[in-house]
């Protein structure tokens, strides 16, 4: 097990009716004026925003609202939020939504005290030094942003999607109520679960030696997600299934699953290759759901790189799917690994995820533009489990059609 630093300052309030506790909890931290950030009309029609506003009002916390945050949040909305928070002298931000809303809130939080344009942070021209405190009422378990130190924002003008990380942006409070997810469409539930599994796998396949406790936690988490997802899709109001998925999303991305697996004690475990490959898809077409893109790209990345460390994939296959090679011959090992990857891919498809890039309406002629964006965001050579060149990335993209 490698050395690691684990930091998780978020206070999680996990219960039915969690949104009604926002006023009490924000007041306990001394906040008086918050910016509420949310997405579409469902947050209003469900009554959730009103519950939050009533709770804040009961504790004499004033608020202003920024709505309309889209999936794959765009930097224009972040700029609007920064302006609104400054004008109203907000002392905190409350995100009501999923990863996109939370990421927008995080970007607002570190952009508000910066004199330049917030996109500078995503291009490496500025460094995060301080953030306005962020809290979260989670409605869509997927990205794990309610407990993570990361944020991803798109810029449609230059067709870019960039991620950035800092412990300063980790939320102070996270309100988790599985009942708020009962109305989620099956597709969003499936895409969220896929994203969670990818978050675990990015760390599990980090190129580091075994970390037995962390590895066991990681594979157990994936097994529970594989069990809970079909149940939640079949019975959307199953509290236990929804609760398992909601909590798994947090644990998958608060860095617990990377403890002891980082190659550098000061950085997150893993090279995040699958995420990098997917981000270019939704940068080109923001309508592509992140988890759906990962359902295609992660198995293809696995198929391309597994020979770098077959024993890691054998361990994964055994612990998640009960697959072991019959002998230690190269042929049997290859069979076991490829069966493991196929099992994972088949699970994604079984819950309604796409099987190829063609399912998104993409074609091979777009690969060059994907590679251009990938090099700008990750550099010419990237990856931890296996270093990937542009030629490697091209091969992976082409194999996904």
NORTA-V989713 format. One record per helix or strand of 3 or more residues. SS is the DSSP state (helix for helix, strand for strand). FROM is the first residue (numbers start at 1). TO is the last residue. If there is no record, write none. Layout:
BEGIN
ss->(SS | SS)
from->(FROM | FROM)
to->(TO | TO)
END
This chain:
BEGIN
ss->(strand | helix | strand | helix | helix | strand | helix | strand | helix | helix | strand | strand | helix | strand | helix | strand | helix | helix | helix | helix | helix | helix | helix | helix | helix | helix | helix | helix)
from->(11 | 18 | 33 | 42 | 48 | 62 | 75 | 92 | 99 | 119 | 134 | 150 | 156 | 160 | 167 | 173 | 178 | 186 | 212 | 239 | 256 | 273 | 290 | 310 | 330 | 357 | 364 | 390)
to->(14 | 28 | 38 | 45 | 58 | 66 | 87 | 98 | 111 | 122 | 140 | 155 | 158 | 165 | 169 | 176 | 181 | 204 | 234 | 253 | 258 | 284 | 308 | 321 | 350 | 360 | 378 | 399)
END
